[in-house]
Amino acid sequence: MLLGVQDKICQSPKCNNKIVGKRKDANHCSKNCAKYSYKLKNKDKFKQYYKEYNEVYKIEKADKLKAYRKQYNAKTKDIRKVKAKKYREENKEFLSQLSKDHYRRNKDKILAHKKIYREANKEKIRKVINIWYHANKHRYKAYKAKRRFFEKNAIPKFANLDKIKEIYKNCPKGFHVDHIIPLNNPIVCGLHVEWNLQYLSAKENCSKGNKLL
């Protein structure tokens, strides 16, 4: 028995309505459902069309899009800040691991980029450091005091103080005097003696911290 048009169901995936008041060969209950089915059936064709259209639109409407993004960013700045802060707090371990993995995969590229940036922005970096120092003198003084305490308590009677002074005096420009075995390390603490000192570049020394390498 052939079904009448009133018993047929719309063939659109997002619609389950019966087809009412249409021709007997109708497959959709409305033009919108017919258009949706057609786009779904030809999604690759539409995907390519919109891709080409968007590329042309981005070029022709570059100024308009730039102004819109600027306006949108200014309007949602505070909201995005709150959301970003919340996301960072809830995903600290994940973001930390993600950052480490990214650095490990792109270490050479990142270091090269940082070197180029430092060379091109020496004055800017110097100003930033100077501003930070004057705003955080108390932190710097606390760090230096802590450092002097560890050095004082790590100097044995057999240490050659004249040799240590000579090592610091002859430190090459751009290098730091580093303790091979750190003075303050969870595993082992070194001594402030001449044979535990070495020259390291400022970058290597700052990245080393109190790690035992």
C-alpha positions in Angstrom: 0.0 0.0 0.0 1.4 3.4 -1.0 1.6 6.0 1.7 -0.2 9.3 1.1 1.8 12.5 1.3 0.3 13.3 4.7 1.9 10.1 6.1 5.4 10.8 4.9 8.1 12.1 7.3 10.5 14.9 6.3 13.9 13.6 5.2 15.9 16.3 6.8 18.1 14.9 9.6 17.1 17.6 12.0 13.3 17.4 11.4 10.7 14.6 12.2 7.6 16.5 11.0 5.1 15.0 8.8 4.8 16.3 5.2 1.4 18.1 5.1 -0.1 20.0 2.1 2.7 19.1 -0.3 2.9 17.3 -3.6 3.0 13.5 -3.4 6.7 13.4 -4.5 7.7 15.9 -1.9 10.5 14.8 0.5 10.7 17.8 2.9 8.2 19.7 4.9 9.7 23.1 4.1 12.2 25.0 1.9 14.5 25.3 4.9 14.6 21.6 5.5 15.2 21.0 1.7 18.1 23.5 1.8 19.6 21.9 4.9 19.5 18.4 3.3 21.1 19.7 0.1 23.9 21.4 1.9 24.5 18.3 4.0 24.6 16.2 0.8 27.1 18.6 -0.8 29.1 19.6 2.2 32.5 19.3 0.5 31.4 21.5 -2.3 30.0 24.1 0.1 33.2 23.9 2.3 35.4 24.7 -0.7 33.1 27.5 -1.7 33.1 29.2 1.7 36.8 28.7 2.0 37.4 30.6 -1.3 34.8 33.2 -0.4 36.3 33.9 3.1 39.8 34.3 1.6 38.5 36.9 -0.8 36.4 38.6 1.9 39.3 38.8 4.3 41.3 40.7 1.7 38.5 43.0 0.5 37.2 43.8 4.0 40.5 43.8 5.9 40.0 47.3 7.4 36.4 46.5 8.4 37.4 43.2 10.1 40.4 44.9 11.9 38.1 47.7 13.2 35.5 45.0 14.3 38.1 42.9 16.1 39.5 46.0 17.8 36.1 47.1 19.0 35.2 43.5 20.1 38.5 43.1 22.1 38.0 46.4 23.8 34.4 45.5 24.7 35.2 42.0 26.1 38.7 42.7 27.6 37.7 42.4 31.2 35.5 39.3 30.6 38.3 37.6 28.8 40.8 38.4 31.5 38.6 36.9 34.2 38.0 33.7 32.1 41.7 33.4 31.2 42.7 33.7 34.9 40.1 31.2 36.0 41.2 28.7 33.3 44.9 29.1 34.3 44.1 28.5 38.0 42.1 25.4 37.1 44.6 24.0 34.7 48.0 24.9 36.2 49.6 21.4 35.9 48.3 20.9 32.4 49.5 24.3 31.2 52.9 23.9 32.9 53.4 20.5 31.2 52.2 22.0 27.9 54.7 24.8 28.2 57.6 22.4 29.0 56.8 20.2 26.0 56.6 23.1 23.7 59.9 24.5 24.9 61.6 21.0 24.6 60.3 20.6 21.0 61.3 24.2 19.9 64.2 24.9 22.2 66.7 26.1 19.5 64.1 28.2 17.7 62.9 29.8 21.0 66.5 30.6 22.1 67.4 32.1 18.7 64.2 34.2 18.8 65.0 35.5 22.3 68.6 36.3 21.3 67.4 38.4 18.3 64.8 40.1 20.5 67.4 41.0 23.2 69.8 42.4 20.6 67.1 44.5 19.0 65.6 45.7 22.4 68.6 46.3 24.7 67.5 49.7 25.9 63.9 48.6 26.4 65.0 45.5 28.4 67.4 47.7 30.5 64.6 50.1 31.4 62.2 47.2 32.3 64.9 45.7 34.6 65.6 49.1 36.2 61.9 49.7 36.8 61.5 46.3 38.4 64.5 46.8 40.6 63.3 50.1 42.0 59.8 48.6 42.6 61.2 45.5 44.3 64.3 46.7 46.2 63.2 44.9 49.3 63.0 41.6 47.4 66.4 42.1 45.9 68.0 43.0 49.3 66.3 40.0 50.9 67.8 37.8 48.2 71.3 39.2 48.6 71.1 38.9 52.3 70.0 35.3 52.0 72.8 34.7 49.5 75.4 36.2 51.9 74.2 34.0 54.7 74.6 30.8 52.7 78.0 31.9 51.5 79.2 32.8 55.0 78.0 29.5 56.4 79.5 27.6 53.5 83.1 28.9 53.9 85.3 26.4 55.6 88.6 27.3 57.4 90.6 25.8 54.5 89.0 28.0 51.9 91.5 30.3 50.0 89.8 33.7 50.3 92.3 35.5 48.1 91.8 32.9 45.3 88.0 33.3 45.6 88.4 37.2 45.4 90.6 36.7 42.3 88.1 34.5 40.6 85.3 37.1 41.1 87.6 39.9 40.0 88.6 38.2 36.8 85.0 37.1 35.8 84.6 37.8 32.1 82.0 40.3 30.9 78.6 38.7 30.3 79.5 35.8 32.7 78.6 35.0 36.3 80.6 33.1 39.0 78.6 30.0 39.6 78.9 27.3 42.3 79.3 23.9 40.6 77.6 22.3 43.6 74.9 24.8 44.7 75.1 26.2 48.2 71.4 25.5 48.8 70.1 22.3 47.3 67.6 19.8 48.6 70.0 16.9 47.8 73.4 18.2 48.7 74.9 21.6 49.6 78.3 22.7 48.3 81.0 24.9 49.8 82.0 28.4 49.0 85.6 27.4 48.0 87.7 28.2 45.0 87.5 24.7 43.5 83.6 24.8 43.6 83.5 28.0 41.4 83.2 28.2 37.7 82.3 30.8 35.0 78.9 30.5 33.4 77.2 32.8 30.9 74.5 34.9 32.5 71.8 33.0 30.6 73.1 29.6 31.7 73.5 30.6 35.3 70.0 32.1 35.6 68.4 29.1 34.1 70.4 26.7 36.3 69.3 28.3 39.6 70.0 26.0 42.5 69.8 22.8 40.4 72.5 20.2 40.7 73.8 19.6 37.1 
